Amino acid sequence: MAVMDGGRPSIYPTLLYADAKAAIRQLTEAFGFTEASMYESDENGVGTVLHAELVQGNGAVMLGSKGRGGVFDSAMKDAGPTGVYVVVDDVDTHHQRAVDHGAEILMPPTDQDYGSRDYMARDLEGNIWSFGTYAPEIRA
């Protein structure tokens, strides 16, 4: 079992995008992620994102470009959209930012029976992002 070190998350959702640069723009501009790192290849004059890490709060997501080869790219070839849940402090402000940047909103901010307030959006390539106040306590 991995030991958490220095507050680092032990789980990272990992996504591949046909246009990873557009995904990074949307995730940072509309959804408030911060780009922590990005490694690119410039094969044939096309900028391919080999690996990028985007941070939100104390979590992160890793992403890259589809079609660059390798085991992970091959395994993800026929994968469908994925869903990722991200904890945010102010759902309404976060939602408004997404709206202001043209994100497709699937569910506006909604109070849930289990005490969370959250909303749901779809990114440019069909992945579902939920943002809310529910933050389950993880016990070892």
Secondary structure as UniProt FT lines:
FT   TURN            6..7
FT   STRAND          14..17
FT   TURN            18..19
FT   HELIX           20..29
FT   TURN            30..31
FT   STRAND          34..41
FT   HELIX           43..45
FT   STRAND          48..56
FT   TURN            57..58
FT   STRAND          59..65
FT   TURN            66..67
FT   HELIX           71..76
FT   TURN            77..78
FT   STRAND          83..87
FT   HELIX           91..100
FT   TURN            101..102
FT   STRAND          104..111
FT   TURN            113..114
FT   STRAND          117..122
FT   TURN            124..125
FT   STRAND          128..132
//
